């Protein structure tokens, strides 16, 4: 299949199945209910990730069905977390298993234990990064959709067809999901969806570092996942500075701070999507240059810009609402 077939098909599948996911979530009680750390006043169905998985599978099944294994494992782990709220150790073990499945199905420049050392922690990082970003309507879905478009461009070579189609399917499926997730959201990704998206990003990073791909492509791919990775780093810094457990939830994320400064929830989510768009444009420009120096420069500039933005928003400062 080509991208012109995969994209519309993934969009249509997710668009058609999301209402079914809403119905199933309501009937099974897999709902996100208002709470202390919840930015909502009503219960909203989870299971959006199930519909996104179905659309994403369109771009994966025909080229490398083995990649469905880590994606499905991530979805199942997240849905289980939505349903019964897994303890942190169980979640971590599950994420490590998902990372191992990524290693087993995605070849990279390095092999053996080095691949494990790189891809497994990357899986844990990005799964949790997307999960932390999933705090406002359309934020995580919109941000990852833009990142996927960036991956579709940098994986446009003749030897990266599988990665390109995966990226196209991911972007198109998320656009279909955002029809229902735009404010006011009728359904959320849930942990199932955020874990799925984090894993999909790891797969795309691995595709960018495949043996047949030039090194600058792999290096520039890092800026496309800088936003979810930074979300984890900022949360760790903020919580350590507040002398709190790094596993404790808070309302100090950059998007929370923007809302606290008077931004609407929609504009705060849009700020993330625009920021991801800027990073994606930088990645594409560096990719067009084809040089390692340009790729490194974009990575450094993107990372520095995110740190400055987080500091200005107050996201590196301990959350006063939840500090002891």
C-alpha positions as CSV (number, residue, x, y, z in Angstrom):
1,X,0.0,0.0,0.0
2,X,1.0,3.6,-0.5
3,X,0.6,6.5,1.9
4,X,-2.3,7.8,-0.2
5,X,-4.2,4.6,0.6
6,X,-2.9,4.1,4.2
7,X,-3.7,7.6,5.3
8,X,-7.4,7.9,4.3
9,X,-8.0,4.3,5.4
10,X,-6.5,4.8,8.9
11,X,-8.5,8.0,9.3
12,X,-11.7,6.3,8.3
13,X,-11.2,3.3,10.5
14,X,-10.5,5.4,13.6
15,X,-13.3,7.8,12.8
16,X,-15.7,4.9,12.5
17,X,-14.6,3.0,15.6
18,X,-14.3,5.8,18.1
19,X,-18.1,6.0,18.7
20,X,-18.0,2.3,19.4
21,X,-15.1,2.8,21.9
22,X,-17.2,5.5,23.6
23,X,-20.1,3.1,23.9
24,X,-17.9,0.2,25.2
25,X,-16.2,2.5,27.7
26,X,-19.5,3.7,29.1
27,X,-20.9,0.2,29.4
28,X,-17.8,-1.3,31.1
29,X,-17.2,1.7,33.4
30,X,-13.8,2.6,31.9
31,X,-14.3,6.3,32.5
32,X,-12.1,9.2,33.7
33,X,-14.0,10.7,36.6
34,X,-13.4,14.2,38.2
35,X,-10.7,14.2,40.9
36,X,-8.1,16.3,42.7
37,X,-5.7,16.2,39.8
38,X,-8.3,16.2,37.1
39,X,-9.0,19.2,34.9
40,X,-12.7,18.3,34.3
41,X,-16.1,18.4,36.0
42,X,-17.7,15.4,34.3
43,X,-16.9,11.8,33.6
44,X,-15.4,11.1,30.1
45,X,-15.0,7.7,28.4
46,X,-11.5,6.2,28.0
47,X,-10.6,3.6,25.3
48,X,-9.8,6.2,22.6
49,X,-6.5,4.3,22.2
50,X,-8.4,1.2,21.0
51,X,-9.8,3.1,18.0
52,X,-6.4,4.7,17.3
53,X,-4.7,1.3,17.4
54,X,-7.2,0.0,14.8
55,X,-6.3,2.8,12.5
56,X,-2.6,2.5,13.1
57,X,-2.7,-1.2,12.4
58,X,-3.7,-0.3,8.8
59,X,-0.2,1.1,8.2
60,X,1.6,-1.7,10.0
61,X,-0.1,-5.0,9.1
62,X,0.8,-4.9,5.4
63,X,4.5,-4.1,5.8
64,X,5.7,-5.6,9.2
65,X,2.9,-7.1,11.3
66,X,5.5,-8.0,14.0
67,X,5.4,-4.4,15.2
68,X,1.8,-4.9,16.2
69,X,3.2,-6.9,19.1
70,X,4.8,-4.0,21.1
71,X,1.9,-1.7,20.1
72,X,-0.7,-4.2,21.3
73,X,1.2,-4.9,24.5
74,X,1.3,-1.2,25.2
75,X,-2.4,-0.8,24.6
76,X,-3.3,-3.7,26.8
77,X,-1.1,-2.5,29.6
78,X,-2.6,1.0,29.5
79,X,-6.2,-0.3,29.3
80,X,-5.5,-2.5,32.4
81,X,-4.1,0.6,34.1
82,X,-7.3,2.5,33.2
83,X,-9.4,-0.2,34.5
84,X,-7.7,-1.2,37.8
85,X,-5.0,1.5,38.4
86,X,-1.9,-0.7,38.4
87,X,0.8,-0.1,41.0
88,X,3.9,1.7,39.8
89,X,6.1,-1.4,39.9
90,X,3.6,-3.4,37.7
91,X,3.5,-0.5,35.3
92,X,7.3,-0.3,35.1
93,X,7.6,-4.0,34.5
94,X,5.0,-3.8,31.8
95,X,6.8,-0.9,30.1
96,X,10.1,-2.9,30.2
97,X,8.3,-5.8,28.5
98,X,7.0,-3.5,25.9
99,X,10.5,-2.1,25.4
100,X,11.8,-5.6,25.0
101,X,9.2,-6.2,22.3
102,X,10.3,-3.1,20.5
103,X,13.9,-4.3,20.5
104,X,12.8,-7.7,19.2
105,X,10.9,-6.2,16.2
106,X,12.8,-3.1,15.2
107,X,16.3,-3.4,13.9
108,X,18.7,-0.5,14.7
109,X,22.3,0.4,13.9
110,X,23.4,-1.3,17.2
111,X,22.7,-4.8,18.2
112,X,22.5,-7.0,21.2
113,X,22.6,-5.6,24.7
114,X,23.3,-2.1,23.4
115,X,20.0,-2.1,21.6
116,X,18.3,-3.1,24.8
117,X,20.1,-0.4,26.8
118,X,19.0,2.2,24.3
119,X,15.5,1.2,23.3
120,X,14.0,-0.1,26.5
121,X,14.7,3.1,28.5
122,X,13.5,5.1,25.5
123,X,10.2,3.2,25.7
124,X,9.8,3.9,29.4
125,X,10.6,7.5,28.8
126,X,8.3,8.2,25.9
127,X,5.4,6.1,27.2
128,X,5.5,8.2,30.4
129,X,6.1,11.4,28.5
130,X,3.0,11.1,26.4
131,X,1.1,10.0,29.4
132,X,2.1,13.1,31.3
133,X,1.1,15.3,28.3
134,X,-2.3,13.8,28.1
135,X,-3.8,16.3,30.5
136,X,-5.9,18.5,28.2
137,X,-8.3,17.9,25.4
138,X,-6.5,17.3,22.1
139,X,-3.1,18.0,23.6
140,X,-1.4,14.6,23.4
141,X,-3.2,13.5,20.3
142,X,-2.5,16.7,18.4
143,X,1.1,16.8,19.5
144,X,1.9,13.2,18.5
145,X,0.1,13.7,15.2
146,X,2.4,16.5,14.3
147,X,5.4,14.5,15.3
148,X,4.2,11.6,13.1
149,X,4.0,14.0,10.1
150,X,7.6,14.9,10.8
151,X,8.6,11.3,10.9
152,X,6.7,10.6,7.6
153,X,8.9,13.3,5.9
154,X,12.3,12.2,7.3
155,X,11.5,8.5,6.6
156,X,10.6,9.3,3.0
157,X,13.6,7.3,1.5
158,X,13.1,4.2,-0.6
159,X,14.5,2.0,2.2
160,X,12.2,3.3,4.9
161,X,8.8,2.5,3.4
162,X,7.6,0.6,6.5
163,X,8.5,3.5,8.9
164,X,6.9,6.1,6.6
165,X,3.6,4.1,6.3
166,X,3.6,3.7,10.1
167,X,4.0,7.4,10.6
168,X,1.3,8.2,8.0
169,X,-1.1,5.8,9.6
170,X,-0.4,7.2,13.1
171,X,-1.0,10.8,12.0
172,X,-4.2,10.0,10.1
173,X,-5.6,7.8,12.9
174,X,-5.0,10.6,15.4
175,X,-6.7,13.1,13.1
176,X,-9.7,10.8,13.1
177,X,-9.6,10.5,16.8
178,X,-9.3,14.3,17.3
179,X,-12.7,14.7,15.7
180,X,-14.0,13.4,19.0
181,X,-11.2,14.5,21.3
182,X,-11.3,18.2,20.4
183,X,-12.7,20.5,23.2
184,X,-15.0,19.6,24.7
185,X,-13.7,16.0,24.4
186,X,-16.2,13.2,24.1
187,X,-13.5,10.6,24.7
188,X,-10.0,10.5,26.0
189,X,-7.0,8.4,24.9
190,X,-6.7,7.0,28.3
191,X,-3.6,5.3,29.5
192,X,-4.1,2.7,26.8
193,X,-3.9,5.4,24.2
194,X,-1.0,7.3,25.7
195,X,1.0,4.2,26.2
196,X,0.3,3.2,22.6
197,X,1.4,6.6,21.3
198,X,4.6,6.6,23.3
199,X,5.4,3.1,22.0
200,X,4.6,4.1,18.4
201,X,7.1,7.0,18.8
202,X,9.8,4.7,20.0
203,X,9.1,2.4,16.9
204,X,9.5,5.5,14.6
205,X,12.7,6.5,16.3
206,X,14.0,3.0,15.9
207,X,13.1,3.2,12.2
208,X,15.1,6.3,11.9
209,X,18.1,4.5,13.3
210,X,17.7,1.4,11.1
211,X,20.9,0.0,9.5
212,X,19.8,1.2,6.1
213,X,19.2,4.8,7.2
214,X,21.8,7.6,7.2
215,X,23.0,8.7,10.6
216,X,21.7,12.3,10.3
217,X,18.2,11.0,10.0
218,X,18.5,9.1,13.3
219,X,20.0,12.1,15.0
220,X,17.3,14.5,13.8
221,X,14.5,12.1,14.8
222,X,15.4,12.9,18.4
223,X,14.0,16.4,18.2
224,X,10.7,15.0,17.1
225,X,10.3,13.2,20.5
226,X,11.9,16.0,22.5
227,X,8.6,17.3,23.8
228,X,7.4,14.1,25.6
229,X,10.9,13.4,26.8
230,X,11.2,16.9,28.2
231,X,7.8,16.5,29.9
232,X,9.3,13.7,32.0
233,X,12.5,15.6,32.7
234,X,10.6,18.7,33.9
235,X,8.4,16.6,36.1
236,X,11.4,14.9,37.7
237,X,13.2,18.2,38.3
238,X,10.0,19.9,39.7
239,X,9.2,17.1,42.1
240,X,12.8,16.6,43.3
241,X,13.0,20.3,44.0
242,X,9.8,20.1,46.0
243,X,11.2,17.1,47.9
244,X,8.4,14.9,46.6
245,X,8.4,11.4,45.1
246,X,9.0,11.5,41.3
247,X,6.0,9.2,41.0
248,X,3.6,11.6,42.7
249,X,1.2,13.4,40.5
250,X,1.0,17.2,40.4
251,X,-0.5,20.2,38.6
252,X,2.8,21.8,37.7
253,X,3.1,20.7,34.0
254,X,3.8,23.5,31.5
255,X,0.2,23.3,30.3
256,X,-1.1,23.6,33.8
257,X,1.0,26.6,34.4
258,X,-0.2,28.2,31.2
259,X,-3.8,27.7,32.3
260,X,-2.9,29.1,35.7
261,X,-1.5,32.2,34.0
262,X,-4.8,32.8,32.3
263,X,-4.6,30.8,29.1
264,X,-7.7,28.9,28.1
265,X,-7.3,25.1,28.1
266,X,-7.6,25.1,24.3
267,X,-4.9,27.7,23.8
268,X,-2.6,25.8,26.2
269,X,-3.1,22.6,24.2
270,X,-2.6,24.5,21.0
271,X,0.7,25.9,22.3
272,X,2.0,22.4,22.6
273,X,0.9,21.5,19.1
274,X,2.5,24.7,17.7
275,X,5.7,24.0,19.6
276,X,5.8,20.5,18.2
277,X,5.2,22.0,14.7
278,X,8.2,24.2,15.1
279,X,10.3,21.2,16.2
280,X,9.0,19.3,13.2
281,X,9.9,22.1,10.8
282,X,13.4,22.2,12.2
283,X,13.7,18.5,11.9
284,X,12.6,18.6,8.2
285,X,15.0,21.5,7.4
286,X,17.9,19.6,9.0
287,X,16.9,16.5,7.1
288,X,16.9,18.4,3.8
289,X,20.4,19.6,4.6
290,X,21.5,16.0,5.0
291,X,24.4,16.9,7.4
292,X,25.1,15.5,10.8
293,X,26.0,19.0,12.0
294,X,22.6,20.4,11.0
295,X,20.9,17.5,12.8
296,X,22.8,18.0,16.0
297,X,22.3,21.8,15.9
298,X,18.5,21.3,15.6
299,X,18.5,18.9,18.5
300,X,20.5,21.2,20.7
301,X,18.4,24.3,19.8
302,X,15.1,22.4,20.3
303,X,16.1,21.1,23.6
304,X,17.4,24.5,24.8
305,X,14.1,26.2,23.7
306,X,12.0,23.7,25.6
307,X,14.0,24.2,28.8
308,X,13.7,28.0,28.5
309,X,10.0,27.8,27.8
310,X,9.5,25.5,30.8
311,X,11.5,27.8,33.1
312,X,9.5,30.8,31.9
313,X,6.2,29.0,32.5
314,X,7.2,28.0,36.0
315,X,7.1,24.3,35.2
316,X,10.5,23.7,36.9
317,X,9.2,25.2,40.1
318,X,7.6,22.9,42.7
319,X,3.8,22.8,42.5
320,X,2.5,24.8,45.5
321,X,-1.0,23.1,45.4
322,X,0.5,19.7,46.0
323,X,3.7,20.4,47.9
324,X,3.8,19.0,51.5
